[in-house]
């Protein structure tokens, strides 16, 4: 995912909806995977408490369910 944005500045990112969609989709996938790891391998999550599994899943929920308007940053520019 980093390779999608590493050559872009903020304005280029805001202007490129395809890259935005790709980044958001990857965040959804990471969040869902984090939830599944937590659900099926809680001992792994406990052992690796430096990885924000819950935060990743909460971000996935925010993106997937529209808990906040993802376009608000883009609309301000």
N, C-alpha and C positions, 0 to 999 in steps of 0.2 A: 504494500500500500504506500509505503514511503516513496517508492520510485514513481508513483503517480503524481506526486506533488513537489518533489525535491527541486525541480527546475522552475517551479512557478512562484511568482510573488503573490501576495494576497489578492490583488486586483485580477490577475490572470486566473487564479483559482475561482474567484467569484464569477468571472465571465464564462467559465467553462463548465456547463451543467453536466457534461458527460463525466468529467473527472469528479465532480461533486457526487454524482450518482454512484460511481465506482467506490469512492471512499466510504460513503454511507452504507453501501451494501456490504463492504468488508467489515465495517464496524458491527453491523447486524450479525454477520457470521461469527465474528470473534465473540460477541456477547452470547450468542446461543451456544457456542462451543464451551464457553466458560461456565454457563449454567449446567450443561450436561456433565462437565468434569466435576463440578460441585455435587451434583446429584448422584453420580455413579462412583466417584472416587473421592469421597470427603477426606480420606486420610492424605491424599495427595495435596489437596487444597490446604489442609492444616499444616502439612510439612513445608509448603511453599507460600507462607502467609505474606510474603513480600509481593506477590502477584495479586492485583486487585480484581479477583474473579467476580465478586459481587458488583463492583462498580461497572465492569464491562457489561454485565447482564442488565444492570439498570440503564445504562446508556443505550443498549439494544432496545429495551422497552420504550424508552423515550423516542427513539428514532422510528421504530416500527409502529407504535401506536399514536404517534403525534402528540405526546404529552406537552410539547411546546412547539412553537412555530419555527421550523428549521430555516425558513427563508428570511427570518427577521434580520439576520446579519447581512444578507445579500441585499435586502431592500434598503438598508441604511446607506449603502454605497452608491 
